Amino acid sequence: MTTREEALKRITELTAILRENSRRYYVDNAPTMSDQEYDFLMHELEELEAAYPEFAFPDSPTRTVGSDLDAPVGENAEQSASSDFVKRPHRYPMLSLSNTYSIGEVEEFAARADRSLTESFSYCCELKFDGTAICLTYRDGKLVQALTRGDGVQGDDVTVNALRISNIPRTLHGDYPREFEIRGEVLMPYASFEALNRERADEGDAPFANPRNAASGSLKLTDPDEVSRRGLWCTLYHIPAQSVPFATHDEALRKAASWGLPVSDNRSICKDIDGIREFINHWDTARKELPYATDGIVIKINELSAQRALGYTAKSPRWAVAYKFKAEQACTELLSIDYQVGRTGAVTPVANLDPVQLGGTVVKRATLVNADQMEALDIRVGDFVYVEKGGEIIPKITGVNLARRPAGSVRPVFPEKCPDCGTPLQREEGEAKWFCPNADGCPTQIKSRILHFLGRRAMNVLAGEATVEQFYSAGLVRTPADLYDINKYQLLSLEGWQERSAQRFLDSLTATRSVPFERVLFALGIRFVGETTARDIARHFGSMEAIEQASEEQLLEVAEVGAVIARSVYQYLQDPRHREEIERLRAAGLQFSAAAPAQAASDALSGKTIVISGNFSVSRDAMKELIVSHGGKCTSGVTGNTSFLLAGTKPGPEKLAKCSKLGIPVIGEEEFRRMIPQDAAATVEETQLSLF
């Protein structure tokens, strides 16, 4: 029997685990726990809270929807952040579904509906798409708003990006209602996902683990043109019953399809549990032939009047349940372990497997993540290991069949030296991975850095991994600056190069001279400096010369730049080799200063150093631009020099506490807007709307 103290301790542990993994799933798009593991822990928490209701707190994960509203950070984060989008409320709460992996629990769901409903009813069974939720609002037949799920109460306004998804119609036809909303999923088909990951690998970026993560990250990009390139797809499956006059859910979807909306036709009306079971069994096999990821079946009460009668819990509707397919698993032999060096020097162990069929493909390799993960698995060469895909397209080793472990097997020893250049590896405090510090002498890092420099999001030169390998092997390139010394005659002497291909390469190299400073800074490949950070630093200092002269403390004054990034930038620029490289690139004609800033709107904030925290009526970037345009300066951390903290909704508690300690004023958005000319504040809103 669990005591109250033990129950409270376990509830606290489960709450922390579930919140952390919810953040990794919805915010970072980099989950470390399978859906099934997460759901099992959620069920354990539900059972404990039912037994000890005094510990069932209002903000428990069992009562709240996972939120995608916080911004991702880190070296591999794309130019994407919730803070770059305006938050808007949902007209009706956007809840999540109860999940089950047991047909028995589906039977219990049906039995509860039978007991609760007096009228006859049917079930609508549909595929459960593995993407990211979206809510579209149409008014007078035109798409006027697209929101992410967010926290279920409010979501990020991604209308600009939704308009770039090819099968989301801008205008409807037929007898559509004057205004309604429809919900569904934004997906990334397998073909688009594989093309994107090939491109990311060519540019030295970490691949997405699965199409859901890729779709979620892509929908939140701040560059709509890039969104349109990602090959996203939308499928819609729910019109809130409050907003339409139809009798059944199926009728609503059929009408939506007649208006030109992309509604899935892979659904079936079932009269009883036998029909539900037949639908589940069919799609557990047939889904493997679909061009996009699905992870289960959604069973809904079809009649909208019955849905209204059953109602909702705090977190999910009582009239629907999701049956999740079990992850596909195979057992195969671990033949060997390779240790790969990445662009930033991180060393990643990769398992070489006896080829095995899994999820429609032959799996030969699987990442082991890092040394800690290898130790946690207690994995050894010769072991028979369990490999899963499930929703994960990149195979993951989940365990070892100890009963088949060969006698005399020994634990693998993680290398102490770089497998490429032999330099002793280092592991910084708080880091999970080991790194090769020989950034300028390790062949793999050199080639990866050049590939990053050439990449589409950096200098956008017509060259890929094979070209970089060829240049390196021929001794033509060791640093990005060497690229600008290559001439046509050298190219034509290399295998496979013709007059036309050589000229195209040189023309694309010439075009880099007009690439703006912020992208040049990103192209240098400074550790921890992604696209957004490079943009912020470039705009803050205005030139490379100013950045080179900056101290770590001055780098910390850049909004969103913390101690780790500041130290990385400072140390990079203290290296004479890097300074020489920058001078060579400057001599080659690259841009190392920002375009002249626009004329200041006013000097209302002149001399003021402002920290912003929380969510506002406009994006955080727009708020920063507003501050700068009126003479103010934005920084990320509260110090004694901070003039005031501009706090939106849900400001950071640590920043508030530090303001209280230092006596720094905290003001809200309304008070802030009274400090600046009102016409200028309105201009920000107009700029946001003009994007539509």
TORVO-473511 format. One record per residue (C-alpha): x, y, z. Coordinates in pm, whole numbers, padded with zeros to 5 digits, always signed. Example, Ala and Ser with C-alpha at 12.3 -4.5 7.8 and 13.67 -1.06 7.14 Angstrom:
residues 2
+01230-00450+00780 +01367-00106+00714 
***
This chain:
residues 692
+00000+00000+00000 +00142+00336-00104 +00161+00591+00178 +00056+00955+00128 +00421+01063+00147 +00526+00807-00115 +00234+00905-00338 +00321+01277-00319 +00686+01203-00395 +00597+00990-00699 +00339+01244-00821 +00605+01516-00798 +00855+01298-00989 +00605+01207-01260 +00493+01568-01300 +00853+01683-01355 +00929+01401-01601 +00611+01457-01803 +00656+01836-01818 +01016+01802-01933 +00929+01548-02201 +00628+01754-02312 +00864+02048-02365 +01104+01833-02564 +00817+01702-02778 +00623+02021-02846 +00890+02291-02817 +01227+02140-02905 +01084+01893-03159 +01342+01650-03021 +01164+01394-02800 +01379+01155-02597 +01091+00935-02478 +00859+00724-02693 +00488+00811-02708 +00407+00482-02536 +00649+00546-02248 +00502+00895-02205 +00143+00766-02207 +00219+00492-01955 +00368+00749-01715 +00064+00971-01769 -00168+00682-01681 +00034+00613-01366 -00006+00977-01265 -00381+00964-01335 -00420+00658-01113 -00222+00816-00828 -00425+01139-00849 -00748+00938-00846 -00633+00757-00530 -00504+01078-00368 -00724+01362-00505 -00573+01612-00259 -00255+01595-00473 -00436+01644-00806 -00324+02003-00864 -00491+02228-01128 -00172+02256-01337 -00105+01881-01338 -00005+01731-01678 -00323+01521-01651 -00532+01839-01668 -00335+02054-01912 -00254+02028-02281 +00111+02012-02392 +00215+02356-02517 +00424+02455-02820 +00439+02823-02723 +00794+02843-02586 +01085+02913-02820 +01347+02649-02909 +01709+02733-02847 +02044+02575-02916 +02295+02527-03191 +02076+02309-03410 +01753+02502-03361 +01614+02631-03687 +01524+02994-03742 +01201+02928-03566 +01057+03038-03236 +00716+03082-03078 +00831+03425-02968 +00838+03527-03337 +00461+03477-03370 +00166+03666-03227 -00040+03469-02973 -00415+03464-03034 -00692+03295-02834 -00880+02993-02963 -01254+03048-02999 -01307+02699-02856 -01042+02523-02642 -00813+02305-02853 -00781+01994-02640 -00593+01667-02679 -00727+01311-02705 -00710+01034-02449 -00471+00766-02574 -00484+00391-02536 -00279+00099-02667 -00539-00159-02566 -00843-00271-02762 -00991-00354-02420 -00985+00017-02329 -01154+00099-02660 -01427-00149-02560 -01458+00031-02224 -01492+00364-02409 -01776+00217-02618 -01943+00069-02308 -01936+00406-02128 -02095+00573-02430 -02368+00304-02432 -02442+00368-02063 -02441+00746-02095 -02639+00801-02414 -03010+00735-02449 -03027+00799-02824 -02887+00562-03086 -02544+00654-03220 -02261+00535-03441 -01882+00573-03448 -01665+00752-03701 -01323+00586-03723 -01036+00782-03879 -00661+00763-03915 -00458+00943-03648 -00206+01153-03839 +00141+01202-03696 +00190+01573-03756 +00137+01903-03579 -00208+02041-03499 -00352+02344-03681 -00679+02538-03654 -00798+02728-03964 -01063+03002-03961 -01250+03095-04279 -01464+03408-04309 -01670+03477-04621 -01488+03188-04788 -01138+03327-04726 -00868+03195-04492 -00823+03467-04230 -00637+03289-03951 -00429+02978-03879 -00332+02897-03520 -00118+02621-03373 -00255+02427-03076 -00036+02629-02839 -00146+02556-02484 -00503+02479-02591 -00627+02823-02486 -00416+03032-02722 -00190+02945-03011 +00071+03098-03238 -00068+03280-03540 +00104+03108-03835 -00133+03232-04107 +00153+03358-04323 +00305+03010-04324 -00023+02823-04365 -00082+03018-04685 +00239+02861-04820 +00114+02503-04775 +00003+02399-05121 -00321+02215-05039 -00462+02469-04790 -00706+02676-04999 -00704+03053-04967 -01066+03071-05088 -01353+02822-05079 -01640+02746-05316 -01993+02619-05265 -02238+02673-04979 -01988+02729-04697 -02095+02906-04372 -02014+03274-04342 -01757+03198-04069 -01632+02873-03921 -01316+02704-03806 -01180+02363-03898 -00899+02171-03734 -00650+01919-03857 -00287+01828-03891 +00007+01964-04088 +00214+01670-04211 +00544+01618-04385 +00517+01329-04634 +00798+01075-04629 +00939+01196-04964 +00966+01557-04839 +01109+01439-04506 +01381+01231-04669 +01473+01515-04908 +01493+01762-04618 +01715+01533-04411 +01947+01473-04707 +01977+01849-04746 +02043+01898-04374 +02310+01626-04382 +02478+01798-04678 +02488+02119-04477 +02619+01952-04161 +02294+02000-03965 +02141+01737-03738 +01860+01545-03914 +01505+01552-03785 +01414+01234-03599 +01076+01192-03768 +00826+01368-03998 +00623+01505-03704 +00924+01693-03567 +01010+01817-03915 +00653+01935-03980 +00632+02114-03646 +00968+02285-03693 +00884+02383-04050 +00546+02532-03962 +00716+02765-03711 +00990+02894-03946 +01012+03272-03968 +01083+03257-04342 +00757+03180-04531 +00951+03112-04853 +01138+02834-04676 +00808+02694-04547 +00684+02663-04904 +00996+02464-04997 +00941+02203-04725 +00663+02013-04905 +00419+02026-04614 +00071+01879-04649 -00247+01943-04453 -00535+01711-04373 -00842+01832-04184 -01065+01623-03960 -01278+01828-03719 -01519+02118-03725 -01619+02216-03369 -01983+02119-03324 -02067+02465-03187 -01986+02633-03519 -02187+02427-03774 -02550+02309-03807 -02482+01951-03916 -02623+01638-03757 -02311+01423-03769 -01936+01457-03772 -01917+01265-04101 -02169+01499-04266 -01962+01801-04156 -01646+01654-04312 -01826+01565-04636 -01952+01923-04663 -01604+02060-04586 -01465+01850-04871 -01729+01996-05106 -01602+02347-05020 -01254+02249-05140 -01095+02168-04804 -00841+01880-04778 -01038+01629-04571 -00912+01273-04529 -01136+01015-04694 -00978+00723-04503 -01260+00696-04251 -01548+00460-04186 -01880+00471-04002 -01900+00177-03760 -02207+00056-03574 -02035-00138-03298 -01704-00253-03148 -01665-00527-03409 -01660-00267-03685 -01407-00060-03487 -01186-00364-03437 -01200-00447-03810 -01101-00088-03902 -00806-00094-03659 -00680-00430-03787 -00703-00318-04149 -00507+00003-04103 -00245-00146-03873 -00117-00311-04193 -00246-00082-04470 -00092+00233-04316 +00253+00111-04415 +00160+00186-04778 +00062+00548-04707 +00295+00832-04816 +00283+00994-04471 +00312+00889-04106 +00016+00769-03902 +00038+00643-03546 -00310+00517-03465 -00685+00534-03511 -00923+00796-03369 -01268+00672-03271 -01533+00945-03238 -01903+00940-03160 -02046+01042-03496 -02365+01223-03389 -02293+01583-03283 -02584+01590-03039 -02430+01290-02863 -02094+01466-02856 -02257+01765-02684 -02426+01535-02433 -02101+01360-02339 -01902+01685-02314 -01541+01724-02206 -01294+01666-01926 -01045+01941-01842 -00808+01800-02102 -00996+01594-02360 -01340+01520-02510 -01539+01230-02362 -01676+01146-02708 -01344+01041-02865 -01046+00819-02794 -00722+00748-02981 -00599+00393-03024 -00222+00405-03077 -00044+00146-03287 +00240-00032-03113 +00587+00069-03228 +00740-00168-03481 +01030-00356-03331 +01292-00602-03454 +01577-00788-03288 +01909-00804-03472 +02280-00841-03403 +02506-00546-03328 +02807-00604-03555 +03025-00306-03466 +03023+00055-03343 +03157+00352-03539 +03237+00689-03388 +03152+00981-03616 +03279+01337-03585 +03031+01618-03659 +03081+01975-03778 +03114+02112-03425 +03346+01828-03319 +03080+01625-03136 +03160+01253-03149 +02850+01034-03198 +02850+00652-03165 +02665+00471-03445 +02567+00103-03431 +02626-00113-03739 +02357-00381-03745 +02295-00707-03921 +02042-00575-04180 +01682-00621-04069 +01346-00531-04227 +01159-00272-04023 +00880-00035-04116 +00910-00104-04487 +01285-00036-04506 +01606-00227-04442 +01778-00098-04128 +02157-00127-04115 +02259+00152-03879 +02118+00323-03571 +02247+00606-03356 +02356+00533-02999 +02333+00907-02919 +02627+00946-02677 +02848+00770-02422 +02587+00801-02145 +02324+00629-02358 +02566+00344-02439 +02630+00297-02069 +02259+00309-01984 +02187+00036-02240 +02491-00166-02127 +02535-00243-02495 +02814-00463-02635 +02930-00573-02979 +02776-00914-03050 +02459-00834-02854 +02117-00888-03008 +01947-00551-02975 +01589-00431-03008 +01543-00168-03277 +01227+00040-03304 +01089+00284-03554 +00722+00340-03467 +00673+00709-03549 +01050+00743-03556 +01187+00723-03908 +01543+00725-03776 +01588+00383-03607 +01652+00379-03234 +01798+00101-03019 +01570+00059-02719 +01718-00239-02539 +01935-00552-02535 +01826-00916-02534 +02047-01025-02246 +01944-01390-02287 +02132-01396-02619 +02444-01212-02501 +02755-01406-02612 +02992-01533-02344 +03298-01319-02285 +03153-01001-02433 +03303-00677-02303 +03172-00324-02280 +03292-00100-02563 +03529+00176-02458 +03432+00520-02583 +03740+00664-02758 +03960+00903-02565 +04097+01052-02886 +03928+01184-03197 +03880+00894-03441 +03970+01127-03727 +04268+01336-03613 +04379+01171-03287 +04333+01478-03066 +04230+01398-02704 +03854+01445-02666 +03703+01689-02419 +03371+01694-02238 +03256+02027-02102 +03064+02049-01779 +02694+01996-01839 +02750+01855-02188 +02632+01505-02280 +02871+01466-02572 +03245+01439-02610 +03407+01686-02850 +03724+01705-03055 +03870+02049-02979 +04092+02049-03292 +03840+02248-03495 +04096+02388-03738 +04299+02071-03789 +04050+01783-03783 +03973+01683-04146 +03609+01595-04080 +03543+01923-03901 +03722+02120-04172 +03514+01963-04448 +03192+01996-04247 +03262+02363-04177 +03323+02432-04547 +03002+02247-04633 +02815+02458-04377 +02965+02776-04527 +02845+02677-04874 +02498+02571-04753 +02176+02716-04884 +02091+02896-04557 +02442+03040-04540 +02622+03146-04862 +02404+02935-05096 +02682+02813-05328 +02619+02538-05584 +02828+02269-05416 +02760+01968-05197 +02942+01706-04993 +03105+01535-05294 +03244+01867-05420 +03388+01957-05080 +03548+01612-05053 +03699+01655-05400 +03836+02002-05321 +03982+01880-04992 +04143+01570-05145 +04299+01782-05421 +04448+02019-05162 +04252+02316-05298 +04055+02403-04985 +04126+02399-04613 +03924+02704-04509 +03625+02885-04663 +03853+03167-04781 +04041+02917-04999 +03727+02881-05211 +03778+03232-05347 +04126+03143-05476 +03997+02863-05700 +03997+02941-06073 +03825+02779-06370 +04142+02601-06489 +04178+02425-06153 +03814+02316-06168 +03845+02181-06522 +04145+01973-06416 +03926+01786-06166 +03732+01474-06260 +03374+01537-06371 +03400+01913-06419 +03295+02071-06749 +03293+02429-06871 +02928+02485-06778 +02946+02331-06429 +03266+02522-06351 +03112+02853-06459 +02794+02790-06260 +02999+02721-05946 +03210+03035-05992 +02900+03246-06060 +02734+03123-05741 +03056+03201-05552 +03056+03554-05697 +02697+03598-05581 +02806+03549-05218 +02952+03899-05223 +02599+04034-05193 +02494+03801-04907 +02404+04018-04603 +02632+04034-04302 +02408+03835-04070 +02421+03532-04303 +02797+03569-04348 +02832+03562-03969 +02617+03246-03955 +02823+03090-04237 +03143+03114-04031 +03014+02821-03826 +03086+02958-03479 +02969+02701-03227 +02624+02772-03078 +02561+03056-03327 +02259+02963-03536 +02077+03180-03787 +01869+03374-03533 +02162+03436-03300 +02383+03549-03590 +02110+03791-03696 +02076+03934-03343 +02452+03977-03300 +02497+04133-03645 +02216+04381-03588 +02333+04467-03237 +02695+04547-03331 +02653+04642-03696 +02995+04519-03812 +03247+04240-03766 +03501+04493-03648 +03274+04590-03359 +03214+04225-03269 +03590+04155-03273 +03646+04438-03027 +03363+04333-02795 +03424+04173-02456 +03223+03878-02326 +03025+04121-02111 +02938+04332-02415 +02834+04022-02610 +02600+03936-02323 +02416+04262-02390 +02278+04115-02712 +01918+04000-02670 +01892+03620-02627 +02271+03574-02602 +02372+03392-02285 +02706+03311-02126 +02774+02999-02335 +02719+03175-02668 +02907+03487-02558 +03209+03280-02453 +03203+03082-02778 +03195+03395-02997 +03463+03568-02790 +03699+03270-02795 +03647+03216-03167 +03746+03575-03243 +04048+03567-03012 +04207+03300-03229 +04453+03465-03475 +04373+03199-03737 +04009+03299-03736 +04093+03670-03755 +04315+03601-04055 +04037+03397-04218 +03791+03684-04172 +04038+03928-04329 +04078+03700-04631 +03700+03674-04669 +03671+04052-04638 +03935+04091-04908 +03734+03852-05125 +03448+04101-05109 +03212+03950-04849 +02986+04175-04644 +03114+04230-04291 +02895+04521-04194 +02519+04556-04173 +02315+04776-04402 +02265+05130-04275 +01990+05128-04012 +01661+05297-04093 +01610+05648-03958 +01501+05638-03594 +01130+05692-03537 +01203+05895-03222 +01447+05925-02934 +01180+05847-02673 +01384+05554-02537 +01729+05705-02587 +01977+05588-02325 +01746+05317-02191 +01857+04953-02164 +01552+04728-02174 +01500+04357-02110 +01183+04199-02251 +01018+03884-02118 +00691+03704-02190 +00441+03724-02476 +00308+04042-02634 +00040+04155-02880 +00312+04147-03147 +00608+03915-03189 +00912+03958-02967 +01121+04050-03272 +00872+04324-03358 +00889+04449-02999 +01270+04460-03014 +01254+04652-03343 +01012+04896-03181 +01250+04957-02890 +01552+05007-03117 +01359+05235-03355 +01294+05470-03063 +01655+05483-02946 +01646+05207-02684 +01875+04908-02645 +01759+04547-02588 +01958+04304-02374 +01880+03951-02263 +01983+03958-01898 +01879+04180-01608 +02177+04370-01462 +02230+04682-01257 +02237+04877-01586 +01887+04766-01689 +01645+05060-01710 +01333+04845-01684 +01189+04504-01762 +00914+04507-02024 +00688+04221-01915 +00421+04061-02132 +00205+03767-02032 +00392+03478-01864 +00721+03665-01802 +01019+03465-01678 +01007+03427-01297 +01387+03444-01266 +01396+03780-01443 +01116+03912-01221 +01296+03793-00909 +01620+03960-01018 +01437+04286-01090 +01287+04274-00741 +01629+04210-00588 +01798+04494-00782 +01507+04736-00760 +01458+04740-01140 +01114+04867-01250 +00880+04624-01425 +00628+04771-01670 +00361+04618-01891 +00301+04658-02264 +00028+04919-02223 +00247+05145-02008 +00539+05092-02248 +00332+05201-02548 +00244+05525-02368 +00619+05602-02359 +00648+05614-02740 +00460+05804-03013 +00132+05619-03077 +00153+05632-03456 +00485+05445-03440 +00335+05172-03223 +00053+05129-03473 +00308+05094-03754 +00431+04768-03601 +00077+04625-03617 +00043+04741-03980 +00374+04579-04070 +00259+04251-03917 -00074+04262-04105 +00091+04353-04436 +00258+04013-04434 -00081+03851-04497 
***
